Amino acid sequence: MITVTRLNGTKVIINALLIEVIEESADTVITLTTGKKLVVKEKSSELIVLNQQFLRTIGLIATAQKSEQTEGPSA
């Protein structure tokens, strides 16, 4: 789970595993796999860092990196 800030300043906690697309124009729009869209203050680069931190806490990034090291890069 990651915490993001809506434009009105309220904090929302979302399941980072449900993020499908992050669009950045005048505002940042997160589209979830459920189809729900959230407009937030954070920039896409901040959201990527938050998502990576979350994935590390549940062990997904370490698992993916270990897999690449043992299997080599995909062709």
Sine and cosine of phi, psi and omega as CSV:
sin_phi,cos_phi,sin_psi,cos_psi,sin_omega,cos_omega
0.00,0.00,0.62,-0.79,0.07,-1.00
-0.78,-0.63,0.46,-0.89,0.01,-1.00
-0.98,-0.21,0.78,-0.63,0.06,-1.00
-0.82,-0.57,0.24,-0.97,-0.05,-1.00
-0.88,-0.47,0.85,-0.52,0.09,-1.00
-0.93,0.36,0.24,-0.97,-0.03,-1.00
-0.88,0.47,-0.46,0.89,0.01,-1.00
-0.99,0.12,0.04,1.00,0.07,-1.00
0.99,-0.10,-0.14,0.99,0.01,-1.00
-0.97,0.25,0.60,-0.80,0.01,-1.00
-1.00,0.01,0.64,-0.77,0.04,-1.00
-0.74,-0.67,0.70,-0.71,0.05,-1.00
-0.97,-0.23,0.83,-0.56,-0.02,-1.00
-0.85,-0.52,0.40,-0.92,0.07,-1.00
-0.98,0.20,0.93,-0.37,-0.07,-1.00
-0.89,0.45,-0.40,0.92,0.01,-1.00
-0.95,0.31,-0.26,0.97,-0.01,-1.00
-1.00,-0.05,-0.01,1.00,0.00,-1.00
-0.96,0.29,0.83,-0.56,0.02,-1.00
-0.97,-0.22,-0.72,0.69,-0.06,-1.00
-0.63,-0.78,0.62,-0.79,0.16,-0.99
-0.86,-0.52,0.87,-0.49,0.00,-1.00
-0.92,-0.38,0.70,-0.71,0.02,-1.00
-0.82,-0.57,0.91,-0.42,0.13,-0.99
-0.79,-0.62,-0.88,-0.47,0.10,-0.99
-0.93,0.38,-0.62,0.79,0.06,-1.00
-0.84,-0.55,0.25,-0.97,0.05,-1.00
-0.99,-0.14,0.80,-0.60,-0.01,-1.00
-0.90,-0.44,0.82,-0.57,0.07,-1.00
-0.98,-0.20,0.81,-0.58,0.10,-0.99
-0.96,-0.30,0.81,-0.58,0.01,-1.00
-1.00,-0.03,0.30,-0.95,0.02,-1.00
-0.90,0.45,-0.29,0.96,0.04,-1.00
-0.99,0.17,-0.16,0.99,-0.04,-1.00
0.99,-0.11,-0.23,0.97,0.01,-1.00
-0.94,0.34,0.62,-0.79,0.02,-1.00
-0.89,-0.46,0.64,-0.76,0.05,-1.00
-0.82,-0.58,0.74,-0.67,0.11,-0.99
-0.99,-0.16,0.83,-0.55,-0.12,-0.99
-0.77,-0.64,0.29,-0.96,0.00,-1.00
-0.98,0.21,-0.52,0.86,-0.07,-1.00
-0.90,0.44,0.56,-0.83,0.09,-1.00
-0.99,0.16,0.32,-0.95,-0.03,-1.00
-0.86,0.51,-0.61,0.79,0.01,-1.00
-0.89,0.46,-0.61,0.79,0.04,-1.00
-0.92,0.40,-0.65,0.76,-0.01,-1.00
-0.91,0.41,-0.59,0.81,0.05,-1.00
-0.90,0.44,-0.69,0.72,0.03,-1.00
-0.89,0.46,-0.71,0.70,0.02,-1.00
-0.87,0.50,-0.67,0.74,-0.01,-1.00
-0.92,0.40,-0.67,0.74,0.03,-1.00
-0.89,0.46,-0.66,0.75,0.04,-1.00
-0.88,0.47,-0.69,0.73,0.03,-1.00
-0.88,0.48,-0.73,0.69,-0.02,-1.00
-0.88,0.47,-0.59,0.81,0.07,-1.00
-0.90,0.44,-0.65,0.76,-0.05,-1.00
-0.91,0.41,-0.47,0.88,0.02,-1.00
-0.99,-0.16,0.06,1.00,0.12,-0.99
1.00,0.08,0.14,0.99,-0.04,-1.00
-0.97,0.25,-0.61,0.80,-0.02,-1.00
-0.93,0.36,-0.70,0.72,0.01,-1.00
-0.87,0.49,-0.64,0.77,0.01,-1.00
-0.90,0.43,-0.70,0.72,-0.01,-1.00
-0.91,0.41,-0.66,0.75,0.00,-1.00
-0.93,0.38,-0.64,0.77,0.02,-1.00
-0.90,0.44,-0.65,0.76,0.02,-1.00
-0.88,0.47,-0.68,0.73,0.02,-1.00
-0.90,0.43,-0.62,0.78,-0.02,-1.00
-0.92,0.39,-0.61,0.79,-0.04,-1.00
-0.99,0.12,-0.54,0.84,-0.05,-1.00
-0.99,-0.14,-0.32,0.95,-0.07,-1.00
1.00,0.09,0.22,-0.98,-0.02,-1.00
-0.92,0.38,0.46,-0.89,0.02,-1.00
-0.95,0.32,0.53,-0.85,-0.01,-1.00
-1.00,0.09,0.00,0.00,0.00,0.00
